[in-house]
C-alpha cells in the first residue's frame, strides 16, 4: 500500500472560535495517519518499539490553501516518500469532496533510540532504497531548517504537565504549536487565520520542564520555545486577516 487514505468529517472540537479547522487538528490527523500507514509498511510504532527505537517528528511545512469548517467532508491521503541518512520523509494532501487540494504538507521524521535518545541512521532501519516509497511531492522542497529573527519578545512561560506527555515520554509535538498560538497577541490572534506553517522540533521536553515562549509579530509570526538557552522548537506562521 504505497499511500493511505481516510475520509472524515470536521468535528466541532477540531475548529476554532470562528468555526474554522485548527492547525493543531490537522497535526493530530497527521500523527495518527503516519503511524497507521507505517504499520502497514512494516515500520510503525509497534514494529520498532520492541527494538528500542521510535519515530519522532522533526520538521513540518503545511500550506492551508483553504480552511475547512465544521461538518465539511475531507479526504486525506499520506505517503512515505523515502529517506536520506538522517530523515524519513512523509507527505500529506487533504482534498474537498470535488477532489480539490486544500491542505498540503511535507514532514521530516527521525528515528531515535528510546533509551539513549540518540538519533539513529535512517538507512540502517529502512535501507537505502526502500521499495515502498511513493515518490510524489505534496510540497516540492523538504521542510526547511528555521532561523529565528532578531528582536523576539518573551511572552510567557509554560510548565510541562502530565497531560502534555505522550507515549514517547515527552511533550507531544502538537503542544508546541498550541503554545505558539496561545502566545500571539489577542489583538492579532482573534482576527487571523493560519495560511502556512513551518515548525522545527529541536529538543524534547519532559514532565515539569519550564519552556519560555518568545514571539515576534510581523508579516509572518515567529515563535520559539526555549528551555534555558536550549531551543526546544521554532515556528514560522503565515496568516491572513478575517
N, C-alpha and C positions, 0 to 999 in steps of 0.2 A: 504494500500500500504506500505509494510514493507521496500521496497527500492525504490529509484527513480533513473531513468536512462536518460541520454541525449547523443545524438550523435552530434558531432561538428567537424568542420574543422579549423585547426590553421590558424589564420589571420596574416597578415604582422605586424600589430601593437601589436601582442602578442609575437613577437620574439625580440631577442637582435641583436647586431651588427654582429653576426655570423649566424643569421637565426634560432637560437635555441629558443625554447619555454621558456619564462621567468618565474621564480618562482612567481613573482607578478601576472602574468596572471593566473597561477593556483589558487592563492589565490582569485582572482576575481571570478573565476568559483565556488570555494568552497563556498564563501559567498552567491552567488545567489542561488545555488542549495540547500543550507541548508534552506533558507527561503521558497523556493517553496515546498520542501518536508515537512517541519514543518507545513506549512499552511494546507497541505492535511491531516496531522495528528491532526490538531486542536490546535497547539501551535506555529504558526508562528507569525511574527511581527504584522499583522493585528488582530490576535486573542488576543494578550497580551497588545498592547499599550493602549487600552481602559481601562485597569485595572491599568495603570500607571507603567507597568513593560516591560522590553525588554531584549532580548538576547545580550550578549557581548562575543566575543571570548577571551579566557583566555590563552590557550596554544595550540601549534600545533607541530607535528613531521611529516615531509614529507621525503619520500625516492624517489628520482628520479632514477629509475633503468635504464631508457633510456630517453633522452630528445627528444621529437618530434621536427620536424622542420616545417617551413612554408608549408601549404597545406596538412600536414598529417591529416588523419582522426582518431578520437578517440571516444571511448565510455566511459563516466564517470558514475559511479554508487555511490550513497551515501546512508547511512542508519543511523538512530538513534539507538544506542545500549544500551540504559538505562542510569541510573544516580545513583549517591550517594547523600548524603545530600547536597553537595556543587556543584558538577559539573554534567552537562549533557554531554554525550559522543556521538560523531558522527565520523564515518569513511568514507573514500572515496577510490575508486580504479579507475584508468584510464587504459584502455586496447587498444591495437592496433587492426586493422581490423581482425587479426588472433586470437584475444582473449588473447593475452599475456599481463599480467600486466606490465605496465611501470611506473606508479606513484602510490604510496601507502601513505595514510595519516590517522593519528588519531588526533582528536581535542577534546579539553575540553572547555565547554562553561559555563558561569554564567548567571543568571538572576538577573538584578538589578532593583531597584525602580528608575524610571526616575526623580523623584523629589529629593529624599534624596541621590541618587547614591549608596545606600547601597545594598549589596548582599542579595538576598532572598534565603530562604531554597528551594532547588530543589524539595523535596518531597511534599512541600505544593502546588506546581504548577502542577507537573506531577504525583504525587502519588509515593508511594514507589516501586511499581512493575508495571510499565507502560506496557500494553499488546501489544503495537505496536513496542516494541524494537526488533531489529534483532541482535541476539547475535553472531555475527561473527566479528572477528578481522582482519582488514587490516594490522595493526601492533599490535603485541601481548600486549605490555605494554602501558598504558596511557602516554601521553606526560609528560615529567619529569619537575620538578622544577629546573631551571638552577642556577648555582653558577658562577659568573664572576671570572676569574682568576686575579691574581696579575699582575701588570705591564701594565695595559691598558693605551693607549695613547689618549689624547684629539686630535681629528682630525678636529673638527669644530663644528659649531652650526647651528641649523635651527630654523626659526621662523614659527609658525603655521599660515598659510594663510587661507583665506576663502575657497579656492579650496581644502583644506585638510579636511574640516569639512563634516561629513556625517549626515544622518538623526537622529542619536543619539546625535547630537550636540557636538561631539568631533572628534579629528583627526581619520580618518579611520585607522584601524589596518594595512592595506596594506602600508600605508605611512611609518610605522616603518621599514618594510622590504626594502622599497626604500631608506630610509635614511641610513640604514646599508650598502647596496650595494654601494651607492654613496660615502661612506667614506672609502672604501677599496682603497688601493694604486692603481694608474693606472697601474703600472708595473704588479701587480697581477690580477686585475680585467679584464684587456684586454686579458688575456690568460687563464682564468679559466671558468669552468662550475660548477654550484652547483649540488652536488650529494645527499646531505642530509641537512636537515634544521630543527632546533628547534627554536621556539620563545615563550617567556613568555611575555604576555601583562599585565604589572603590574599596571599601573595607566593611567588615562585619560589625554589627552592634549586638551586644549581649544584654541580658537582663540587668537592669539598674544602671546601665551606661547613661550618661548625660550627653546629649548632642546639641551643640549651638547651631542655630539656623541663621545664615546670612543671606540677604536678598538685595538685588539691585533691579529696580523697575525702569525700563526704558522702552525702546521699540520692541524689544523682547525682554522677558523676565529671566533673570539668572538667580539661581538659588544654590547654596552649598551648605551641607551639614558637616560639622567638624566635631571631633572628639579630642579636645585639646588642640594640638597642631595637626592632627591626623585628619585628612579629608575622608569622610565616610561616603558622601555622594555629591555629585554635581548635576544640576538640571538647567536646561535652557528651554524656555516655554514661549512659543509663538501664540499670539492671541488676536481675536477681533472683538470689537465692542458691540454690545447689543444694539 
